[in-house]
Amino acid sequence: MTDLTFYTAPMSRGRIVRWMLEELAIPYDTVLVDLRVPADVAKVQAVNAMAKVPTIVHKGRTVSETAAILTYLAETFPAAELGPTADERADYYRWMFFAAGPVEQAMVNQALGAQPPAERQVMVGYGTHERLVEALEQAIAARPYLTGDRFTAADLYMASQVGWGMQFGMLPKRDAFAAYLGRTYERPAAVRARAIDDALIAKAAAD
């Protein structure tokens, strides 16, 4: 047993946290959760009342919500240098929580076909899907990474969102997005994390 337990499902946002854990190269225990199975739901609900994955428990403390988990892990394991320097902090937090808020909300609404009418655009955090896409492209195209020339946990989260959005048609296929994924998705930890979760998906399908 390690002092970090990771509750996840291989076809969930847990893939993002898996990538982060592989980047950190730290030992961790995995609890696989099938949210269709009441006993599995009970396992994660014991540590997170929302019964959501991903959730981590580190030294007896629960952290949930993907952006919070990434931020916590980057700060708790600074040797991996995935958190911001003092000069990077503003951009890091800006884009980490842009990915967690406007980007995710806009893509989920796009998937659901739930776009706000013009008179209610001010009520949502991203205004319009088109405005969100333009802002996202500007952020990604401006520099190699969101805070400059160095990959951080903010890039890990943003790349995960962009990859998910492009895969399922919630974001357009733009050259800037594809180039950004090329810089991030081919990192050894990213490749390793995908292999772990893809193998779990294949195993579940075969059982």
VMD Tcl script that draws the C-alpha trace (Angstrom):
set ca {
  {0.00 0.00 0.00}
  {1.14 3.53 -0.77}
  {0.01 6.78 0.81}
  {-1.85 7.81 -2.37}
  {-4.97 6.03 -3.63}
  {-6.45 6.89 -7.01}
  {-10.15 6.18 -7.65}
  {-10.85 6.11 -11.36}
  {-12.58 4.58 -14.35}
  {-10.57 4.11 -17.55}
  {-13.20 5.87 -19.69}
  {-13.50 9.00 -17.57}
  {-11.71 12.19 -16.62}
  {-9.60 9.87 -14.52}
  {-7.44 9.52 -17.62}
  {-6.27 13.09 -17.01}
  {-5.21 12.35 -13.44}
  {-3.58 9.09 -14.55}
  {-1.40 11.11 -16.92}
  {-0.48 13.47 -14.08}
  {0.45 10.58 -11.79}
  {2.62 9.06 -14.50}
  {4.34 12.43 -15.03}
  {5.10 12.56 -11.31}
  {6.54 9.03 -11.39}
  {5.37 8.35 -7.84}
  {3.90 5.11 -6.46}
  {0.13 5.01 -6.14}
  {-2.65 2.50 -5.63}
  {-5.58 2.34 -8.06}
  {-9.19 1.57 -7.20}
  {-11.18 0.93 -10.37}
  {-14.75 2.13 -10.17}
  {-17.66 1.07 -12.35}
  {-20.39 3.60 -11.61}
  {-23.01 1.10 -12.79}
  {-22.11 -1.25 -9.91}
  {-23.54 -0.23 -6.51}
  {-20.64 -1.77 -4.58}
  {-18.15 0.30 -6.61}
  {-20.20 3.45 -6.12}
  {-20.12 2.79 -2.38}
  {-16.32 2.52 -2.47}
  {-15.81 5.98 -3.91}
  {-18.74 7.50 -2.02}
  {-16.96 6.53 1.20}
  {-14.30 9.12 0.38}
  {-16.26 11.50 -1.88}
  {-19.94 12.08 -1.15}
  {-20.51 12.93 -4.81}
  {-19.39 9.39 -5.77}
  {-17.33 10.84 -8.61}
  {-14.12 9.86 -10.29}
  {-11.39 10.90 -10.41}
  {-10.82 11.23 -6.70}
  {-7.56 10.80 -4.82}
  {-6.86 10.18 -1.16}
  {-3.38 11.25 -0.11}
  {-2.25 10.63 3.45}
  {-5.86 10.33 4.52}
  {-7.04 13.55 2.83}
  {-9.47 13.50 -0.08}
  {-9.04 15.68 -3.14}
  {-11.68 15.68 -5.89}
  {-12.35 17.76 -9.02}
  {-9.79 17.28 -11.75}
  {-8.28 20.78 -11.73}
  {-7.97 20.68 -7.94}
  {-6.27 17.28 -8.07}
  {-3.74 18.44 -10.67}
  {-3.03 21.64 -8.75}
  {-2.65 19.74 -5.49}
  {-0.33 17.15 -6.97}
  {1.85 19.74 -8.71}
  {2.26 21.61 -5.43}
  {2.73 18.50 -3.28}
  {5.36 16.92 -5.55}
  {7.41 19.92 -6.72}
  {10.38 17.82 -7.87}
  {8.45 17.04 -11.08}
  {8.41 20.78 -11.88}
  {4.82 20.73 -13.15}
  {3.72 23.68 -11.06}
  {4.41 27.32 -11.95}
  {7.40 29.47 -11.22}
  {6.66 32.90 -9.77}
  {6.70 34.44 -13.25}
  {4.42 31.73 -14.65}
  {1.84 31.77 -11.87}
  {-0.66 34.18 -13.42}
  {-0.84 32.33 -16.75}
  {-0.78 28.96 -15.06}
  {-3.81 29.58 -12.86}
  {-5.62 31.51 -15.57}
  {-5.46 28.68 -18.09}
  {-5.81 25.81 -15.61}
  {-9.18 27.13 -14.52}
  {-10.16 28.30 -17.99}
  {-9.85 24.63 -18.97}
  {-11.86 23.55 -15.93}
  {-14.62 26.13 -16.37}
  {-15.39 27.73 -19.76}
  {-13.75 25.04 -21.93}
  {-15.47 22.11 -20.26}
  {-18.82 23.87 -19.98}
  {-18.79 24.91 -23.63}
  {-17.87 21.44 -24.86}
  {-20.46 19.67 -22.73}
  {-23.14 22.08 -23.90}
  {-22.00 21.50 -27.49}
  {-22.31 17.73 -27.01}
  {-25.78 18.14 -25.51}
  {-26.92 20.63 -28.13}
  {-27.67 23.05 -25.30}
  {-26.46 26.40 -26.60}
  {-27.77 29.45 -24.76}
  {-29.98 31.89 -26.70}
  {-28.37 35.25 -27.52}
  {-30.18 37.09 -24.75}
  {-28.81 34.64 -22.15}
  {-25.20 34.32 -23.27}
  {-24.08 36.52 -20.37}
  {-25.35 33.83 -17.98}
  {-22.81 31.22 -19.05}
  {-19.11 31.36 -18.40}
  {-18.01 31.28 -22.02}
  {-20.51 33.47 -23.89}
  {-20.64 31.59 -27.18}
  {-18.93 28.45 -28.40}
  {-17.34 30.41 -31.23}
  {-15.84 32.96 -28.82}
  {-14.53 30.14 -26.64}
  {-12.84 28.45 -29.60}
  {-11.19 31.69 -30.72}
  {-9.88 32.45 -27.22}
  {-8.60 28.91 -26.83}
  {-6.82 28.99 -30.18}
  {-5.16 32.31 -29.33}
  {-3.90 30.95 -26.01}
  {-2.50 27.79 -27.55}
  {-0.96 29.41 -30.61}
  {0.75 32.26 -28.77}
  {3.59 30.18 -27.29}
  {4.73 26.56 -27.24}
  {3.02 26.06 -23.87}
  {0.48 28.03 -21.87}
  {3.04 29.65 -19.58}
  {5.84 29.96 -22.13}
  {8.44 27.42 -23.20}
  {7.83 24.86 -20.45}
  {5.19 22.14 -20.06}
  {3.18 22.40 -16.83}
  {0.13 20.76 -15.27}
  {-1.97 23.48 -16.90}
  {-0.90 22.12 -20.30}
  {-1.67 18.59 -19.20}
  {-5.23 19.60 -18.39}
  {-5.73 21.83 -21.42}
  {-4.31 19.24 -23.81}
  {-6.63 16.61 -22.33}
  {-9.62 18.88 -22.88}
  {-8.58 19.79 -26.43}
  {-7.92 16.16 -27.33}
  {-11.29 15.09 -25.93}
  {-13.08 17.92 -27.70}
  {-11.50 17.20 -31.08}
  {-12.03 13.45 -30.79}
  {-15.76 13.80 -30.22}
  {-16.44 16.82 -32.43}
  {-16.93 19.34 -29.65}
  {-13.99 21.40 -30.92}
  {-13.09 22.05 -34.55}
  {-9.95 20.47 -35.98}
  {-7.61 23.44 -36.22}
  {-3.90 23.37 -37.00}
  {-3.00 25.12 -33.73}
  {-4.89 22.49 -31.72}
  {-3.27 19.59 -33.60}
  {0.20 21.08 -33.15}
  {-0.39 21.57 -29.42}
  {-1.50 17.96 -29.03}
  {1.61 16.88 -30.90}
  {3.77 18.69 -28.35}
  {1.94 17.26 -25.35}
  {0.39 13.89 -26.18}
  {3.68 12.31 -27.20}
  {5.31 12.85 -23.82}
  {6.41 9.46 -22.44}
  {4.13 9.77 -19.40}
  {1.16 10.59 -21.62}
  {1.81 7.58 -23.83}
  {2.27 5.37 -20.77}
  {-0.92 6.61 -19.11}
  {-3.01 6.04 -22.23}
  {-1.62 2.53 -22.56}
  {-2.62 1.69 -18.98}
  {-6.18 2.92 -19.36}
  {-6.63 1.51 -22.86}
  {-5.54 -1.90 -21.59}
  {-8.08 -1.67 -18.77}
  {-10.81 -0.81 -21.28}
  {-9.84 -3.76 -23.46}
  {-9.79 -6.10 -20.47}
  {-13.25 -4.97 -19.36}
  {-14.59 -5.51 -22.89}
  {-13.15 -9.04 -22.97}
  {-14.53 -10.08 -19.57}
}
mol new
graphics top color blue
foreach p $ca { graphics top sphere $p radius 0.5 }
foreach p [lrange $ca 0 end-1] q [lrange $ca 1 end] { graphics top cylinder $p $q radius 0.2 }
display resetview
